[in-house]
Amino acid sequence: MASYRYNYKFFENLPEDMYSAYLRKFYKEIMGKRLSLDKPKALSEKIQWLKLYDNTPLKTQLTDKLGVREYCAKNLPEIKFAKVYTCGNSFEELNFDLCPEEFVVKCNHACREHVIVKEKAHFIENSDFQKVHWNRLLAQNYAFNSYFELQYKDIQRKIFVEEYIPNTELQPGYFEYRVNCFNGEPKYIELFIQDKVVFYDIEWNRMPIEYKYHQALEEDKVQKPKNPEKMIEYARKLSKDFRFVRVDMYEHNDDVYLSEMTFSPFSGFIQFKDPEYDEKFGKMLTL
């Protein structure tokens, strides 16, 4: 997947009627099989179809890490978010005087692009490097840096600094409950710590599923949520208008926080150790 990023300018300028042809090419290279967009069956195929043909302004708003906050403030005010300290159109517009010692820097239009800062002074000392990195990221439309995830295309790109929340004592850092919803109904949950994952059904029974390129989470590292019913309820409400979405959440002080809404996990190139699950989950998704 990394080699694709070097062709960003080519894909940014590619005519829209060519997207499907290149997506078929990538799917064949990554998944090792032919992509059917006319009669998609597997989950990985159906998400490719959704990427191309199922984009709406609402989906773009909820993909936007700032826009989703505005939506939830009106439609699901019970769910929490990490506090935003400062926001801007460029790195230079951020006001770090408003930030505490620890914080997280993010862009609202990209995936897996964040920095956890534990020492503000050290971060500011390296601000020249940070400025180049973040402004370069802001200049790119993530839709063309991620195999045509077109829900990112019309996001008004911003950089922001939010509260750092170490959301579990067991495993500080990147820890999420990811609820996969099909046609508005939660079907299974991924408990994700760093690059390790374990699958559960919505009754929180462990499922015998593994990703091809992620390690399974050890049993002693599993931490079930304190408010599982609340998570499922929130995921159901947030997913009601969509064919497929993964609602990513975490807990802090007994409250449920929304991390983000993910409409095409792994850009749809979902690889299970047992490919049968690609077909099985595909049957759950009605286009």
N, C-alpha and C positions, 0 to 999 in steps of 0.2 A: 504493500500500500504506500510505502514511503516514496517510491519512484514517481508516483502520480503527482505528488506535491511539486515536483520540479517543473511540471507542465502547466502550472496554474494559469499563466497568461493565455496559453492556447485554449484551455477550456473556458476561461472567462469570455473569450471572444467567439466561441463556437456557436453557430446557429442553433436555435432550440430544436429544430427538427432533426438534429444530429445527436441529441442527448441519448435517445434510446439505443442507437447503434453502438455508441461507446459504452453504455451501461451493459449491453450484452457482452461486449468484449471483456470488460472488467469482471463480470460475473463468471464467465468461462475461465478466466485466469485464476480467480480467487477460489471459486467454489468447485471448479473442475467438472462442471456440467453446463448444459445449455440453459439459458434463461428464456422462459416463455412468458411474454407480456400479454399475449392474447388469451391464454388460459392458465394463469399462474395457479399453482397448487401448494407448493411449500411456503412456509412462513417467509423464508429469505426471498422468494420470488415475489410474494404479495407485497412485501415492504418496498421492493424496487418499483412495483406498479404504483404504490401510494406516493413514493417520492416524485414520480413524474406527473401523476394525474389527479392528485388529491390534495392540492395546496389551496389554502384559504387565508384571508387576513387574520382570522382567529388563530389558526395554527401558527402563523408567523408571530403573533403577539405572545403566545404561550411558549414558544421556543426562545423568545427574547428573555434573558434572565432578569431584566428590569420590567419588561412589559407584563410578565406573568404576575408580578407583584400587584400591579394596578388591577389586573383582572380579578385576582383573589380578594383584594380589598373590597370589591363590590359583590363578588359572587360566593366567596368562601372565606369570610373574615376570621373564622376560627383557626385557620392554619397559620403557623408562624413563619417568619423569615428572619435570617440574620440581619442585623441593623446595617444600613448603608451610611458610611461616614462622609464620603465625598464622591463626586461623579463628574466626568467631563468628556469632551470630544477628543481629547488628546492627553497624553501623560502629563504635559505641562500644566494642564488645567486642574489637576488634582491638588487639593489643599491638605497636606499631611499634618498641618497644625491641628486639624480636627480629629486626628486619629490617635488611638492609644498606642501603647508599646507593641502590642500584637494585633495583627489584622491580616486580611486576605485580599490580594489584588486579583481582579478578574476583568474579562471583557464580556459583554452581554451577548455577543454574536458568535461565540466559538465554543468548542467542546474540548475538555481536558486542558484548558489554558488557564491556570491559576497559580499563584505563588503565595505560600503561607509565610508571613514575616513574623519572626519572633523578636527581632531587635530593630526598632525603627531607625535608630541612628546609623546602624550599619547599612540598612537598605538605602537610606538617603545618600550616604557616602558613595554608593554605586549607582546614583540616579542617572548618570550619563549612559551607562549600559542599559539600564531599565528603560530609559526613554526610547532608545533605538529599537529595543525588542518590542515594546508595547505599541509604539506608533507604526511599526512594520505590520504588526498583527491587525491593527485598526484599519490599515489600508487595504486589507484583503477581504473579499466577500467569501465567507466560509462555504457558501453553497458550491463554489468551484474549487474548493480545497478538500472536499469530502465526498467525492463521487456523486455530485448532483443531489445533495440534500436541499432541495429547493425551498423548504420552509425557512431556511436561513437567508434567502436571497434579498428580501426587502427589509431586513432589520436595519434600523438606524443605529449604526455602530457607536458604542460608548465604552469607556473604561470606568470602573468604579472600585471603591475600597469598602469591604464589608467586615463586620464583626467576625473574629476568629472564635469558633465554638468547638472545643475538643469534645466531640459528642459521645464519647464512651470512655469510661475508665479502663475497660478491658483492652481496647485497641485505639489509642488516640490517633486522630487524623481522619483519613478518608474511610468513612463507614456509612453505608446506606442500605436502606430497605427499598428495593426496586419492584414495584407492583406492576406487572404486565397485564394490561387491560385490552380485551377484545370486544369490539362493538359495545363499549360502555360497561363491560363486566370484568372485574378482576378475576384472573384465572390462576396465576402463580406468582410467587415472590422470589426474588433473588436477594439474598443477604450478601453484600459485597464489601470486602475489606481489602483495600489496596488492590492487588491483582488476584485475589482468591475469592471464590464464590461458592455458595451452597443454595440449592433450590428447595422451596417449600410450596405446598398447595395453600389455599387460602384458610385452611384450618390449622396451618402451621405444622403439618406433617412433612417430614423430609422426603424429597423426591429423588430417585436414582438417576439424576441428570448431571452431566458435566459438560463444560465447554471444551473444545479441542485445544485451545491455547491458554486456558486459565487453570490453575491448580484448584482442586477442591479444598474447601475450608475444613480445617480439623475440628472435630466435635467439641473439644474443650475451648475453642475460640468462638463458638456459636453463642450469640447473645440475642435472644428473642425480645421483641419490643414489649414495653409495659402496657402499651395501648394498641394492641393489634386490631381490635374492632374499629377504633377510630381511624387508623391508617386505611383500612379497607373502605370505610365509609367515604373518606376524603378522596381516595383514588376513584371510586365509583362516580362521585360527583364531578370530578375534574375530567373524567374520560367520556362523559355521556354524549358528547357531540362528535366523537371520533371513532373511526373503524379500529385503529390501533394506536396505543400510546403507552409508554412506560412512565409511571409516576414515581419519581425518586424522592425519598423522604428520610429523615433521621429524627432522633429524639434528643431533647435536652430539658432537664428539670421537669420531667413528666409531660412536656408539651411536644407536639408533633410539628416538625419544621419541613417545609418544602425545599428541596435542593433545586430541582428542575424537572421539566417535562421533556421526555425524549421520544420523538416520533419515529426515529429510524436508528435503533441501537446498532452500533458497529456499521453504520450506513446500510444496514439490511443484510450484510454479509455475515450472518449468524452461523457459526460452525459448532455443532454439537459433536461430542465424541461418537455418539450414536446418531447417525443421520436420520434415523427413523423419527426423531423428535421434530425435525424440521418439517416433515410431512404431517405429523400428528398435530402440531400447533397450527400448521397452515389450515387444517380443516376447521379450526375454531374461528378463523377470521373470514367473515363474509364481506366481499367487496361490493 
